[in-house]
Every structure is written in C-alpha cells, then in structure tokens.
Amino acid sequence: MPENEAPPISVVIPTRNAEATIETALDSIFAQDYEGSIEVIVADGSNTPATAALIGERYPSVRVVPNPERLTGFGANAALRAATRDIIVRSDSHVMFPPEYVRRAVATLTRTGAANVGGRQQSVGTTFFEKAVALAMSTPLGVGDASYRLGGPEGPVDTVFLGTFRREALEAVGGYDGTLARNQDYELNWRLRQRGETVWFDPEIVAYYQPRSTLRKLARQYFDYGRWKSVVLMRHPASLRLRHLAAPLLVLGLAASGLSALIDALWAASLPLVYLFVLTLGAFVVGIRCRAKAAVLLPLVLATMHLVS
C-alpha cells in the first residue's frame, strides 16, 4: 500500500434489538469522509429478526453475523472474527459518528503507535428526559473524572469510549471478555495496558451518543454498570480508580444515616440533606451554564445514576 494511502478499516457493531437506532449509526458510518475502504460488520443478538431484516433491506453491503449469546463482548468478538482489516473501529447502535471520526481516529492511531485510541462521548438527547441525561453525563457530578466524558488533554489514559484498535493488539489479549455484560471496554483496555500497550485519548475525536429514553431504562443501565464493575474489580483489583468508589460510598453513607435515625434523627438527616442540596445546586449551575430547561430533572437523573450503580 502506498505510504500516503489511507489503510482499509473494519467497523464492528455488536447490537441487540436495535431497529430503532441502527439506521442512524450506519448512516453516520457511510457518511464518513475517510478515503480508505470501510467494511461494516454487525453482530446481531436480537430477540427478533427485525434488526437483521432492516439492515439487509437498507444496507446490503453490511455483513450481519449471529451473536447467539446476546452479550456485547461475544458480539464484538464475533464481528472481529468476521472482519478482514488490520484496523478495527468499534461502534454501537446508540452512537453516531461525525464525518471526520474515522479519519481522525486512524490518523491518531498511526501517529501515536497506540493499541487503542478514542475520544469524547458527547451525549445528545432528543426528548426532554434524554437531554437531562445528556447533561448529567457531561458533569463531574454524574461521571466523576472520566476524560472520555468530560474531555481533557491528549495523551495516555486508562480507558476511552469505544475505540479504534490495531487488530494485532486486540488479538494478542484475546479480544473482549465475552462473559461481561457491561464494562467490557474498560476491562479490555486494562488488559491492553497490562501488556504494555498504550490507550490514547484524543479530545478532537468525538462520538455522539443517544442516552436512554426513560428513567427505568437509565436505572437498568446503571444498575448493570455497577454490578459488572464489581465483577471486573474482583478479577482485576488493581484497576480500581477513585471514581469507582463514589457511588458505593454514597449508598453506604445514606444507609448509615438511615440506621442512625434510631439514635439521633437530626444527625441522620444531615447527609441526605447535604446530598439533596448538592444535587439541587449542581442542577442549578448546569442549567444556568448550559441554558437548558432539562436541568430541572437533573436531581432525579443524578440520584438514579448514583444510587443504583
């Protein structure tokens, strides 16, 4: 391949019951300004044939492979096995790439020699509730110090959103852990770093993410995050970061406040009241800064994210 020619890449998308969102994801991939060849593989773990039928009708060039286990890690690995290119771009059915995404990611991968590069997850809601979740996902109150959500300087990090990989690095660590229903990306990036590889953050790489559309779906998502994060930490204790402790310590503190009500009701009320004040103040500040009416829902959204995870 000539030195200045853009290398061919594979985009892999594990998905399940995604007929409502997969078109936006695929349309954004086919709208890339990347000059190299792009193949797209979707690993479908849906309960019905609707997603695969939609893809077959609208996107005949997309390869659909089965994911009978219906787990993201298994699906990502199935798509990886079907991919034929040396650079792997991971996507998701809830994600839309801006036109420069692949070009920027591949350029950064080539420039840095990293095993995986990624950038910011920019949440974009369409409904009033989704906009509130998007606000929560853009503030330290909601996501701690994660660079891939808040931004930050370019350089090595512990994890990134999705990612663009050198295939050889992915295969050297065995791909994704298919047994994890959540936190597969973080766990994979941990194993890459333990092998001496670099995970690189480039804030100019941005992927747009559509948040969950209801409080119930959001609660389920964050409950799963917390559950599977504990599994990852049991397997890799050294991967613990301070932000991982925030939600558990909050829950323990609130539980202790409830128990102490039997002894001192005033003291017991102090932590919940402080927590409520912080949520309300945070919502007010974010609402003013972003001029967003949806910030009125932030206390409810943030509390859900904190207390179920």
Disulfide bonds with the S-S distance in Angstrom:
none
